[in-house]
Amino acid sequence: MNRTTVSLIACATALAAVTGFASLSAPDASGTDTAKAAAELPVERTSLLCPSPSLSDIADTSYTSYTPVTKGTGGDGKAELVSVAKESETGDKKAGDKKAGGKKADKPVLTAKEPGTPDTEDTSGGDSPALIGTAEGRFAPGWTVQETTEVAAGTGRGLQGVNCSAADTAFWFPGASTAADRTDYVHLTNPDDSAAVVDIELYGKDGAVATTAGEDITVPPRSSEPILLSTLTGEKQTNLTVHVNVRSGRVGAAVQALDDKIGGDWLAASTDPTGSLVLPGIPKDATAVRLVAFAPGDEDADLKVRLASPSGSITPAGNETLHVKAGMTTAVDLGAVTRGEAGSLVLTPTGDSAPVVAALRVTRGKGDKQETAFIPATRPVGTRATAADNSAKGTTLSLVAPSGTAQVKVTASAGSDGGTAASKTYTIKGGTTQDVELPEPSGLKGTYALTVEPVSGGPVYAARTLAATEDGIPGFTVQTLPDDRGMVAVPEADEDLSVLQK
């Protein structure tokens, strides 16, 4: 066997290791090129990171794990969450400490039992650590973990929720703040066995903000660091964009934005910078909506601002366009823009396209009964999106088709403690947002998961709102639903012996 043949076999073997499958087929008898379109196959491994939920002693947190039933998976696999070494409040590391929140780091906090049924675990207090999650085999495709926290009083009181996310090397968070009434943390979680080195850059209304300790932040192996934004700069800015840039390794990142008076929530990363953005699922009873945008390139961005309502696309009065200067954060208050109807914000270039990131800060309630949440720009649903931790009351699913009409199938899973799954198919007209009436699992007990699958038509974007009123305060949290990346494109590899003759 010569070196070229060995290379061919090694290439096919590497592909199989990454995707779980590769086929080598004989060349067509005619001798013509037989390259075929890539097949969509279930992923075989998924990793997620959950930030430490709260520093409040009166916080109650639930974790909900769910994997949709996916065709083409084998019979083996597992999914579990384990805790990481928790940092002290001063940021000092507990060297060699194997425990976090009273649990051994290698003992699962939650273990999934069966795809198609949610699994839950609850914890209380301010010592709960960050979690590292891994799903393999039949549990991997579309595996989703929701972290939901209720805080009864104090800074950030209300309902806070975040989808545990994958590690990456770059994140954008428009909508953060170092204002006097805000306490914002960037949570960095390193899932790997080697240290990660991270830079945190801040951008305000006048451009880059000078920081004293934003460079060369080391996140030790399998650990988590909450970085208080106000320790990075002395400037008090109401609207900031945070850029997390990983120099070495990879991390999971999320911003916990807590307000002294109007609650708080997790701010998930915006989708990668692009010319057109969709921010889905503004609650219909929103009393104030603020749009925060940032142009990370060298060119200014001029954007059309449109609200996709149930009846069609409309222009917010007085906010037809938005000019975003390069390298600067721009914020505009849209008020009660939804006016009692479901809505999503759609941003498109007025002329030449320039990359932008964006997020919304949404407020419900009035006076001292206000609560806030955040909606980042997000990717479309794609093949399928999944949202865990839904209840019989207080769950709203918003679907928006910004361009063409689309058909969408929504499935409500069995409950965590019992019940039978149910599905419905909806038609979403182009340019509209619909808060759909959810299918009801029969005999529902506990919480359930939602899967959203486009059937036909144009692209669909989605967001799920959880709401729970406590002492008259309308607590809520919003999670966008991009593609759950449960499927991967695997090209078919053909054996081509002609390369041996070249």
N, C-alpha and C positions, 0 to 999 in steps of 0.2 A: 504494500500500500504506500503510495507516494505522499508527499507533504500536502499537495492540493486536495487529495481525497480526504485526508485527515481534517483539513480546514473545513471542508463541506460538512462532515459529520459533526464537528465541534460546533459549527454555527447552528445546525438543526437542534443539537442537544441543548444549547444555551437558550434557544427560543422556547423549547419545551419547558425548561426550568422556570422561565419567567411567566409564561402564560398557562402552563399546565397541559398544553397540547400542541403538537405539530405533526403534520402528516407528510410523508414522502411518497409521491405517486410516480408511476412510470410515465415517460414522455408520450405525447400523442403520436400515434402511428404515422401521421402525416409529416411529422418532424417540425410542425409549426409551434410557435410559442404558446404554451398552455397556462400562462399565469392567470389565476382566478382571484376574484374579489375576496377580501379578508372575511373570515367567518366571525360572528359574534359569539363568544363563549364566556361562561361565568368565570369571574376571577377566583383564584384559589386561596388568596390571603388578603386580609384587610386590617390595617392598623389605625387606631383612633386615640386621641389624647383629650382628656377631660381636665380643665383647670380646677384648682382648689376653689370650692364654691363660695365661701364666705368667711370673713373674720368675725362675724357677729355670733355671740353666744346663744342668741335666740333664733338662729337660722335653722330651718328644717329643709333638708334636701332629699330629693328622690332621683335615682338613676333608673332609666328604662332602656333596656336593650331589646332590639328587634331585628330579625333577618327575614325578609320576604321569602316565600317558597319560590325557588327558581328551578326551571327545568334544566337538565343537563348536568346537575351536580351529582357527586357520588354519595355514598351512605355514611361516610366518616366526616369527622371534623369537630371543632369546638370553638367557643367564643367566651372570653373571660376578661374581666377588668382587674388589674392589680394596682396597689398604691405605690407611689414613689416616695423617696426621702423628702420630707417637707422642710422648707426653710423656716428659720425662726423669723419673728416679726422684724428684726433688725437686718435681716438678710444674711446673717451668719449661718454657715452650713454646719450641720451636726455631723461632723466627720465620723464615718464608720457606723452611723446610726442605722440600724436595719428596720426600725419601726417608724411608722407615721400614722398619727391618729389612733394609736393603740393597736394597729394591725401590723403583722409582719409584711415586709415589702413583697415577699414572694407568695403570699397567700391570696387567692382570688377574693376580691370584694363582691363580685357578682359573676356567676357562671350561667350561661344560657342553656336552656334545656332542649328546645325544639324550634326549628324555623317555623314561622307562621303564627307563633304565640309570643307575646311580650313577656319579658322577665324584669322584675323590679327589685330594688334594694333601697332602703331608707337610711338616713343618717342625720344627726343633729349636732348643733354647736359650731364653733368657729375653728376647730382643729382638723376638719376633714381634709385629707391630702388631695393633690392632683392624682389622676389615674392614667395608667397606660393600658390600652385595650388591644387585643389581638383576636381575630377570627380566622379560622382556617376551614378548608373543605366546604361542606354544604352550608356552613354558617357565614361564609365570607361574602357572597354576592349581595350587595345592598345593605350590609350590616350598618345599623344606625343606633347611636346611643344619645339620649336626651338627658341633660342635667337641668333640673328645675328646682329652684330654691324660693321659699317663702321667708321673708324677714318682716316681723310684725311691727317693728319700730326702729327709729334711729336713721342714720344716713343710709340711703338706698332702700328704705323700707318699701315693701311691695313684693311683686313677683318677678323673679329673674330667671331667665332660661337661656340655654345655649346648646347647640348641637356639638357634641364632641367631634373634633376634626382631625384631619391627617396632618402629619408633619410636612413642612415645606421650607423654602429658603427665602421667601419674600412675602410680605403682607402689607396692605394699605388699610388704614383705619381713619377715614374722614369722620369727624363728629366727636372726637375726644376733646378734653378741656383741662386747663389748669386754673380755671376761675376759682374765686374764694369759696364758693358754695359747692364745688365739685371735688370729689376724691376719686381719681382715675388711676387704675393699675393696669400695666401691661403684664399679662401672665405668659411666661415663656416656659415650655415644658420640653425637655430633651429625652426622647425615648431610647437613645442609642447608648452603646457601651463606651463611647469616647465623648469628650467635652465638645460643646458647641460654642462658637464665638459670634456674638451678635452686636450689631450697631442699631441704636434707636435714634431716628431722625425726626425732628418736629418741624412742622411748617404752619405758620400762622398767616394773618391777613397781609403781612408785609414780606413774606418769604420765609427762608430758613430761620429757625430760632436757635440762638446759641445755647448749647448744653454743656454742663460741667462734667457729666459722667455717662454720656450716652454712647461712647465708643468702647469697643473691646470688652463687652460684658460677657463673662464666662458663665455658661450654664453647665454644671458638672454632669457626668453621665447619669442617666435615669433619675433626674431630679427636676424640680420646678422652682422658678424664681418669679415672685411678683414684684414688679418694678413700679414704684409710685412716681407718676409723671412729674409731680411738683418737686421731686428731689433732683430732677435733671435740669431744671431751669428755674430762675427766679421770676420770669415773666408770667403775668397772669393774663391768659388769653382764653376768651370764651369758646372760640371755635378753632380747633387744631386738627391737622392731619398727621397721623403717626405712621412712619415707615419703619417696619422691622426688616432689616437686611442681615441675612445670616452669612457671615464670612466663611465659617467653617462648620461642617455638620449640617444639621437640620433641627427645627423645633416646631412645636405647635404654638400658636399665638392667638390670644383673644384679649380684648380690653374690657375691664369691668368698670363701668361708668356709674358712679354713685353721687346722688345729689342730696344736700342737707334737707331740702324742703319738698321736692317733687319726685322722690323715689329714684329709681335707677334700673339698669339692666346691663346685660352683656352686649357689647358691640362686636359683632363678627366682622371678619375682613371683607372688604369690597371685592368684587370680581376684578380680575386683572385689568389694568388701564386699557380703555378702548374708546372708540368714537361715539358709540350709542349705548345707552344704559337703560335698564328697566329696574324699578324699585317697586315690587309688588306688595299688595295687601295692606294698604292704609286702612285702619279701622274706620267704619262709617261714622262713629261718634267721636272722632278725634277733634279736640278743641284747639290744638295748635300743632302745626307741622313746620319743621325747619329743615331746609335742604342745605347740606354742606358738600361742596365739591372742590376738587383739587386737580390741577393739570400738571403731571410730573415731568412732561417733556419740555422742549425749548420753545414751543409755540402756544400762544393763547388759544383757548377753545371758546367758540360761540355756539350755544346750544338752544334749540327750540325746547320749550317746556310744555308738555301736554299731560293732562290727566285722563287716563282711560277709565271712564265711568260705566255704569251698567247700560247707559243709552248710547255711548259712543265717546269719541275723543273730544275733549274740550280744552280751552286755554285758560289757565288760572288768571283771574282779573289782575292786571298790573304786573304780571310776571310771564309775559309771552316768551321772553328770551333770557338767557343767562350768559354773562361774559365772565370767563374764568381766566385770569392772568397766569401765565406760565410760572410755576414754582410758588404760587400763592394759594391760600385757602380762601374760598368765597362762600359766604353763607347768606341765605335769604329766607325770611319768615313768610310762609304761605298762609298762615292763619288756619281757620277751619275749612281747609280747601275741599274736603269731600262733601260738605253740606248734607250730612245724613245719609250718604250713599257709599257703597263700596268704591274704592278707587286705587289706582296704581299710577305712579309717576313714570313717564317715558321721556327720556332725553335723547335728542338726535341733533346732529350738526346742522347749522344753518347754511354752511358752505363747505369749505375744506374741513376734513375731519382731523381732530387732534385728540390724543388719548386723555381720558379723564377717569377718575374714581369718584364715587359719591355715596352718601348715606343720608337717611332721614332720621331726625329725632322727632318722635311722635308723642304728644301729650294727650291724655284723657282726664276728664274731671275738671273741677274749678276750685279756685281758692286754695284752702289747705287740704283739699281732697284730690289732689292731682297725683298722677303717676306717669312715668315715661318709659318708652321702649325705643329701640333702634331698628331700622330696616336698611341694610346695605344693598347696593346694586348687586345683582346676582346673575348667575348663568341660567339658561333655560332648563326646563325639566329634562329634556333630552329623551332617553329611552324610558327612564323611570326615576321617580323621586320618592323618598320615604320620610315620614314624620312619626316619631313615637311619642308616648305619654299623652294621649288624648282621652278625654272623659265624656260621659254622656251629656254633660252640660259644660258650657264655657269654651267649646272648641269651634273655631271658624276657619274654613278653608277658602282662600281667595285664589281664583284662577284668572289670568289675563292673557289674551291673545293680541299682542300689539300690532300685528300686521294682518294676517288672514284668519278667517274663521277656522276653528279647530274642534275636533271631537276628542274628549278626554274620558278615560275610564278611571274611576276612583274606587278603591277597595278598602273597606274597614275590616281589620283583622279580627280574629277571635280575641276575647278579653284575656288579660293576664290571669284572671281567676275563673274563666269560663265564658262560653258563648260561641257563636258560629259566625264566620265571616260573611260579609255582604258587599255587593258591588252595584254601582250605578254608572251610566255613561251620560255625559253632558255635552252640549254644543255651546261653545263660547264664540260669539260673533267677533269678527276682527275689529280691533280698536276698543274693546270693552273689557271690563273687569266684572266678575260675578262672584259673590259669596254664595257658594252652592249649598244646597240642603244635603247634608251628609247621609250616606247609607247607614242604617242602624244594624249593628250585629245583633242577631236574635239571642236572647238570654244573656246579654252582656253582664259580666261581673269584672270589676277592676278597670284598668285602662286598656286602650287598644291603639293600634298603629294604623296610619293611613299610607297607602301607596297611590301614586298618581302616574298614569301611563297614557301619553298621547296616542290616539288611535289613527287620526288622519288630520290633514290640514297644516296650517302654519305653526310656528314655534309657540310654546306655552311656557309661561312663568307662573310660579306659585309661591304662596306664603301661608303659614299656619299661625293663628293667634290663639293663645291660651289666656283665659280671663277668670279671675276669682276676686270678688269684692269682699273686703274685710274692713269692718268698722266704717263703712261708707266710702272707702278708698277703692277706686276701680283698678285693682292690680291686674297687670297684663304683661305678656311677653310675646314677641313675634319672631318666628324663625322662617327664613326663606328656604325654598326646597329646590336646589339645583339637582342635576342628575346624581344619583347615588353611586355611580361608577361601579355598578355590579357586573357589568359586562365589559369585555375587552375584545378589540379587533385582533384576530390572529390570522396573518397571511398564510395561505397554503404554500408549503415549500415543495417545489418539484425537483427531482433529481435531474441534473443536466450534465451528462458526461462529456458534452462538447467542450466544457471549460478545460478539460484535461488536454485538449489538442491545441489550446491557444498559447 
